[in-house]
Amino acid sequence: MRRWIVPVIVVAGCAFWAGTATMRADVTAAQAQASAAQVVVGRRLGLSHACGECHGGGDNPAADGWLQGTKSPAQEIKLGPMTVRPRNLTPDNTTGLGRFTERQIFNALRYGLRPGDTADVDITSMTPGQGNFPEHPHYLSPAMPWPGWRHMTDQEIRAVAAYLKRGLKPVVNKVADSDAPQDFWASEVTPEKIGPYPVAKYPTANEK
């Protein structure tokens, strides 16, 4: 009896290991497919929201300079006495978004917070000092239409962040800072000026 019980155990163990390895491979493949699908959704949203109109490449992701930021004075945006220079959105670690997490990019699109000045945390409030919202927030320029983007679903914003981090080739392009005081934009993004988040439930008195 002892002669065959050991081989049986060995065969059973090998079968279990093979089955586990196959299961892990299937899970990995499914995760890769889901990640690729998320990137494709983010690409579509970036195109439909005209990211390239300011950040380079227009509406053509095959164009030179696609989302690589300001490369000439012609791409600068004038806001009164201020000059705004759209940033490099490729995942380059030194001049683009490569040094930021997808959650920091999410917070930029949802709350208008500059990723370089905002911690990598889940934010649950728009009140400074509460729910991980910075006590002294530093906002994106009003040239970036994040007040409209913030009403996307979490899944949509995460897809855009995934595309910017995982769907683009990193390109080195150092963009000069915009000409504006660091906290200049804070007075332009109050609820009185950009509306509340979440948005009022449908319908409002103006709609129906």
Stockholm file with secondary structure:
# STOCKHOLM 1.0

chainA/1-208         MRRWIVPVIVVAGCAFWAGTATMRADVTAAQAQASAAQVVVGRRLGLSHACGECHGGGDNPAADGWLQGTKSPAQEIKLGPMTVRPRNLTPDNTTGLGRFTERQIFNALRYGLRPGDTADVDITSMTPGQGNFPEHPHYLSPAMPWPGWRHMTDQEIRAVAAYLKRGLKPVVNKVADSDAPQDFWASEVTPEKIGPYPVAKYPTANEK
#=GR chainA/1-208 SS CHHHHHHHHHHHHHHHHHHHHHHHHHHHHHHHHHHHHHHHHHHHHHHHTTHHHHHSSTTCTTSTTTTCCCCSGGGCEEETTEEECCCCCSCCTTTSSTTSCHHHHHHHHHHCBCGGGSCSCCCCCSSTTSTTCCSSCCBCCTTSCHHHHTTSCHHHHHHHHHHHHHSSCCCCCCCCCCBSCTTGGGGGSSHHHHCCSSCCCSCCTTTC
#=GC SS_cons         CHHHHHHHHHHHHHHHHHHHHHHHHHHHHHHHHHHHHHHHHHHHHHHHTTHHHHHSSTTCTTSTTTTCCCCSGGGCEEETTEEECCCCCSCCTTTSSTTSCHHHHHHHHHHCBCGGGSCSCCCCCSSTTSTTCCSSCCBCCTTSCHHHHTTSCHHHHHHHHHHHHHSSCCCCCCCCCCBSCTTGGGGGSSHHHHCCSSCCCSCCTTTC
//
